[in-house]
Amino acid sequence: MAKRTMNLVGHMCIGPTMHHAGSWRHPESDSENSLDPARYERLARIYEAGLFDALFLVDYLGITDWQQNARSGVLERGGQMTMLDPLQMLAVMARVTKHVGLAATFSTTYNHAYQIARQFSTLDHISNGRAGWNIVTSGQVVEARNLGLERPLDPVRRYDQADEVMAACNALWDSWDADAVVADKQRGLFVDPDKVHHVDYAGAMVKTQGAPTSPRSPQGRPVFMQAGASDRGRDFAARWAEIIFANRYDKAGMKAFHDDIKGRMADIGRSPEACAVLPAIAVIVADTEAEAQARAEYVDSFTTPEMGLGMVEVSVGRSLKGFPLDTPIADLPVGPSGPPARGVYDNMLAMRKDGRGLTLAEVAVRKATTWGLPRFVGTPASVVDQMQELFDERCCDGFIVAQPLSPGDLILFVEKIVPELQRRGLYRTAYTGRTFRENLKSALGGA
């Protein structure tokens, strides 16, 4: 088996920031080009120059902190928005890259299996085998109401539906044999009908009959990404995921999550090496520790607590209007259905300052500047020391890398962190696979 090396996946949004709410105000930010496809083409090229396994586009089906008859802080003050459809932007990015995987967030709750199968098959064809699907079960009230429902589905029901969507999608993707398209002009035979198979999937919530219009794509199906943190979500991830976006704040949390997922995979007969568990981190790097700290402080100076309050409300699943900013975060009530994203909520509770839990104001600032992710600030050597410790101790298989400031922090990561990883033998020096899945597995040790 080949040596295990790190998997790296880039975290992106089609909006003014990637994850740091105030960074769009920074004089070096490219936020003025939020709606320009050329911005995302440039970023995709940088990820590919850094030999990333993939990049993925976060998406929500609504303005995350929208309240009826109230102002949205995300709209007013800027922050993480998903302003354009991710699949269409990935098609643009596919045309200017050759190797980097291209993944989009897409909901099993509000999209039919047939639509999902067809759209990701199309992206896989366009990209010559580089499509990935970040599978989500949408839990926000604003998303439900945008899609005509009063409230989101119960979390367990959402995952039950997601399991059926996955089964239906796989049946649709498998319905075309790899050699079904003949295109024989002499015989007048374009598709061999015996190699296109009827699908008749009938679950409790998902049904589909027939066959997709899209022939089998280069990968057969996209690479599956997932970020479930609840017990039911972890079961889903262990069954389906090839990459897990692990939203853990500290080393102990990363190790516990990694080992739990790998154990669940083994329990159902999947090889633990068949999935990369990647905690999300933010990195700010410079040639000296002082320069890195100054860079971090400067980008953070553009942020206010108000930028993050809406994000905290989303995390607890209810409005926090009327709660004093000095309220301990552990004392805040959650919505009637609990936190929409359990891992994000648990991270908030785990955050500490001087040994104590944070207040609402402190969490709001942390959410606005880091989205609750651990942030590594320092020189290339000190940042890679932290990454290597987590990797070597099997807390993870690599990282989801968020860029606080676009595009500067991504450029510095590729120019400074990637060569240090390569010098230590922790990271590839070239793409060796033809597809996203092949490159992903080569880093995992050939699983």
N, C-alpha and C positions, 0 to 999 in steps of 0.2 A: 504493500500500500504506500502511496506517495505521502510525503511529509505533510502534516496538517499546517495550513497557513490561514491567515485571517481572511474572513469575508468582510467586505465593506460595501455598504449600500447608502446612497445619498438620499437625504430627506428634503423635499421641495414642496412649495406651494405656488400656485398661479395667483400671485397677489403681491402687495408691497413688501412683505417680509416672508422669510422662510420659517422662522419660529420666534424671533426676538421682536417684541411688539414695537419698540422704539427705534429700531435700527433703520427704518425707512427715512428717518430725519437726518441721519448721518450724512455729511457732505460727500462721502465716497460711495453711498448706496446707489444702486441702479433701479431704485423703486419707481422712478419716473417712467420706466419702460415696462411697467407691470403687465400691460396688455399687448406688448410687442412680441411676436413670436421669435424675433431675432435674439431677444434676451435669453430665452429658453434654449435656443439652438447653441448659443455661446456656452451656457452652463453645461449642457450635455457634452459638448466637446471637452470641457475641462474635466468632468467626471471620467470621460474616456481616457484622457491623457493621464489621469491618476489611476487607471486600471481598475476602477470600481467594478464590482460584480454588476451593479445596477444602480439606477436612481428610481425613486418612486414619488409620485405626485399625491399628496394628501388631498382629500376631498370631503366636503360636507354638503348636504342637500339643503342648505339654508345659511342664513347669517347667524353665526353661532350664539350671539348674545341678544338676539332680537326679542324684544318684549312689545306686546301690543300697546299702542298709545304711549310708548316710551322711546327715548333716544337710544340708539345702539352705540356703545362705546367703541366697538370695533370699527364701525363706519366712520364715526366722528374723529377718533383719535388714531386710527390706523392699527394694524396688527395682522394676525394670520387670517387671511381671507382666501377663499377658493373661487376666484372670479370667472374662470372659464372652464369649459368641459375638459377633463384631463386626457381622455382618450384621443381627442382630436389634436391636442397639443403634442402628445407622444408621437403621433403620426408625422408631425412636422419635424420633431427631433430625430426620428428614425432616419430621415433622409440625409442628415448631416453627420451620422455616426455609423460605425460598422460593428462594434463589439459590445458596448455597454448595454446591459439589460434595461428595459423600459417598462416600468410597472405603474399601474393606476389603481387608486382606491375605487371600489365599486360595491354597491350594497346588494346583499342577497334579500333584503327586506322589501325593497321597492323596485326591483328589476326582475323580470321573468327570466327563467333559466335559458330559454331560447334566445332572448336578446343578448344575454351575457355571453353565451357560447359563440354566437355569430360575431359579436364585436371583438372579442379577444382573439378569435381565430383570424379575423381580418387584420388586427394589429400584428399578430405573429407572422402572417404573410408579408405585410408591408415591411417589417423589420428583419425578415429572414431568420426568424426563430429567436427573437429577443423579448417576447411579451411576458409580462408578469401581472398577476392580479392580487392586489391587497384586499383581502376579503373582509368586509365589515358587516355587522348586523346593526343597523342604524337605531340609536336609542334616544336621540334628542327630540324634545317636544316640537321644536321649530321645524324639524325635518318631517315629522308626522303630519303636522298641519299644512305644510307646503304640499304634501302628497295626499291631502284630503281626509286625514284621520284626526280625531280629537287628541289622541295620545299614542305614544309608541306601543308596540306589542310588548308583552311580558318578556323579560330577558330569556327565560328558558324556552318559550315558544319561538323567539327569534332564532335561537340556535337550532331548535328542531327543524324549523323551516330551512335554515341554512344547510343542514345536512341533506335535506331533500334536494335543494338547489344544486349542491355539489354532485349528488348522484345523477341528477337529470343532465347537468352539463357534461359530465363524463360520458354518459350514454350518447349524447349528441356528438361530442367530439370523436367518439369511437365509431360512429355510424358510417364514416367514409373510410374505406381501405386506403392505404398509402398509395397504391397504384391504380386507383379508380379512374383518374383522368388519363385517357389514352391519347387523345388528339391525333388520331390516325386519319389523315386526309385521304389516303388511298381507299381505305375501307369505309370511310364516312362514319367513323365511330369516334365520338368525342369523349363520352363518359361510359364506362362499362356499368350498366345498371345492376348487374349481379354483385357489384362491389360497393354499392350504396345500400345500407340496411335500414329498415324501418325501425324507428324507436317508439316504444309504447311504455312510457314511464308514468306510473300513477301512484303518487304518495298521498298522504293525508292533506297536504297543503299545496303541492306542486304537481302539475300534470302537463305532459307534452306528448304529442303523437306526430309521427312523420319523420323527416330528416332535414337537417340544416341545409341551406343553400351553399355554405362554405365548405370546400373540400378540406381534407386533413391538412393541417398547417405543419411547418417544419418541425416544431416541438411536439406536435400532437395536441398539446394543451399548454396553457401558460404556466409559468412557475407560480406556485401558490404561496402568498404571504398572509400572515394573520397576526393579530395582537390581542387575543383574548386573555384576560387576567382572572376572571371569575373561575370558579370550579368548573362550571359548564363550558366556559370559553376555553379553558385549558384542555378539556377532553376533546373539544372540536379541533383545536390546534394540533394536538398529538395525533389525531386521526388524519388530518388533511395537509397541514402546513409543511412547506419546504424551507421557509424562512419565517421566524417568529420575531416580531418587533416587540422586544421586552422592555417595558417602561418601568424600570427599577431604579431607585435613587442611589443605593449604596451597594458596597461589595457583598455584604451579607444577603441583601435582597436579590441581587443578581445570581449569586450562587444557589440560593434556595429555589429560585424560579427555574434556573437551568436544570438542576438535578430533578426537580419535580416533573418538568416536561419530558426529559429523557426517560425517566422512570415510567411515565404514562405510555410513552411510545413502546418501550420494551414490553409492557403489560399487554398491549394489543398486537404484538408481533411485528412491529416496525423497528427497523434498525435505528438506534439513537443517532447514528451518523447520517441518517437520511434527511435531517433537518438542521439548519443553522439557527441557533438562538442568539439574537443580536440585540443587546441593550442599546438604547439611544444615548448618545453623548453629544455635547457641544464642545468645540475646540477653538481656543484662541491662542495662537502661537506667535512668538517673535524670537529674535536672536538672543535676548536676555530676559531674565525673569521680570526685571523692572519694566522693560518695554512691553511685555505681555500684559502685566497688571495694568499699566497705564492704558493700553489699548482696550482692555475689558472695561475699565472704569469710564472711559470716554464714551463707548457705545452705550453703556448703561445709563449715562447721564441724560439721555434723550427719553427716558422712561419715567412714568408716574404711576402711583398705585391705581389710579382710575383706569389705566390701560389694561390692568389685569383683573379687575373686579368681575367683569363679564365672564372671563375664563374660569374664575372660581365658582361662579354661579352655575356654569355648565357642569363643572366637576362634581358639585354637590347635588345637582338636579333640582334646584329651586331658586327663587328670587331671594336675595339677601338684603333687599331694601329695608332700611331702618336699623340694621345691625351696626353697632359702633365698630370703627376700624381697629380698635384694640381688643376685639373679641378673640379669645383663643380659637384657633381653627378647629380644635377638637370639640369645642362647645357648639359649633354651628350645626343646626339640624339639616338633614338631607331630605330629598324629595320622597314622595310616597312610594315610589318604585325603587328607592335606593339610588346610589350614584350611577349615572349612565355608563361610566368607565371605571370599573373597580380599581384597576392598576393605578390610574391617575390619582384617584382619591386616596388610595393607600400611600402613594408617594407624598402627598401633601401632609398627611399625618406623620410621616417619617422624618420630615424636614426638621432640623434643629438649629438653634442659635444659642450659644452659651449653655448648651445642655437642656434647653427647654423647647417645647413646641412653639410654633410661630403663631402670630396673630393674623387676623384677616388682612391687614395692611401689608404685613411682611410677606405673606403668601402671595398676595396680589402682585407685589413687585417681583417676587421670584418667578411667578407664572409669566409675567410680562417679559422678563429678561431671559429666562431659560426654559419656560414651559415645564418646569419641574424636573428637567433633565440634569444629571450630573455634568458639571462643566470643568474641563481640564484647561488650565491656563498656565502657560510656561514656555520653556524652550523646547525645541524638537526632542532633545534627550529626555527631559523631565515628563513631557506629555506621553512619549512612547513608553517610558518606564511604567506609567500608570496603566496604559493599555496592555502592555505585556504582562504585568502582574495578574490582571483579570483573565487574560487569555491563557497564560500558563497554568493558572490554578483552576481552569475549567469552570470559570464563572460565565463564560460565553464562548462563542465561536467566531467572534468578530464584533462589528459595531454598525449601527445605523448612525451616520454622521450628519449632524445638523450644523448649518452654517449661521452663526449669529448675524454676520454682516455679509450681504450679497453684493458683489461677488468676491470681495477681498479675502474673507476667511476661507473660502473654498480654494482660492488660488494659493494662499499660504499653506494650506493643508497639503495640497498636491506638491508644492515646491519644497516643503520642509519636512512634513511628517512622513510622506510616502518614501522618500529616499532613506530615512532613518529606519523605517520598518524593513525595507529591503536589505539594508546593511546588516541587520540582525537576522536575516533569513526568515522573517515573519510574514512576508507578503510577496506575491508573485512579481516577476520582472517582465512578464508579457502575458497576453491572453493566449491560452492554449486550446480553448474549445471553440466550436462554431456557434454555439447557442448560449443563451443565458443559463440554462440548466447545466450544460456541460462545464461552464466556467465556475458555477456555484459548487458543483460536486468536486471539481479538481482541487479547490481550496480546502474542502472538507476532508481531503485525503483519499479521494477517488471513490467515495461511497456511492 
